Amino acid sequence: MVPPFAKGRLLRGFGSRWVERVITVSEDNARSLVDIHGVPREKIRVVRIGVPEPARGASARIREPLGIPKEDFLCVMIGSLEERKGHARAFEALAALPASVKLLVAGAGEEERALRAAAASLGLERRVHFLGYRADVDALLAECDVLVLPSTLEATPYVIVEAMASGLPVVASNVYGVPEIVRDGETGILVDPRVRDDIVRAIAALAGDRERGARMGRAARMRYEAMFRVERCVEETEAVYREVLGAASKSLR
């Protein structure tokens, strides 16, 4: 996805001569490997990420301590606090939505101070809750109504698949490998991360129609079961190794 620096380009070009296969997580990444990094397409195998089954019955029980009524629509962003993740744009969207829409921000990073200031400047101190680093992602997702991820740069975000496994719809950016995970209008809503109103409309659509969000969550869970179980990821990775070993054994005969 990112153009290599000169030394990296040289090393990758030299190394690719001796590499039998390159495993990547999306078709979009495969195209980038070919177009940007010069990896031969016939050496690339796409193995989509796998996520373990979420813990059943887990709950972070976070609404009451934060004073969030159970009827409020609760969004969550999970990930490092850095500019590309789009937290500031999500805050701007939140400010244009009803006060009953709240946002949890889980994660740590260098942008935390700036993001807290941005939320305060929009008058969102009581609507945006910074949770810091959380190890209980499954339990946190179980408390929420939608995962929001308006990133400008993503390959195949692990947290989207975690949300799908938990039966949660997603509002996510229409960039790079994300559309290969999220089916727009079926398992979530894809948005232009640079357009605030896109994010506003997507969240408002789900907040205003909880049953639609529930249907998307069920469809997301089914897509997870079909494509993103960790067992499938392991099997497909093993298949790549068997392919390479099979080719090697033939060359030795």
Secondary structure by P-SEA (a helix, b strand, c coil): cccccaaaaaaaaaaaaaccccccccaaaaaaaaaccccccccbbbbcccccccccccccccccccccccccbbbbbbccccccccaaaaaaaaaaccccbbbbbbbcccaaaaaaaaaaaacccccccccccccaaaaaaaaccbbbbbcccccccaaaaaaaaabbbbbccccccccccccccccbbbcccccaaaaaaaaaaaaacaaaaaaaaaaaaaaaaacccaaaaaaaaaaaaaaaaaaaaaaac
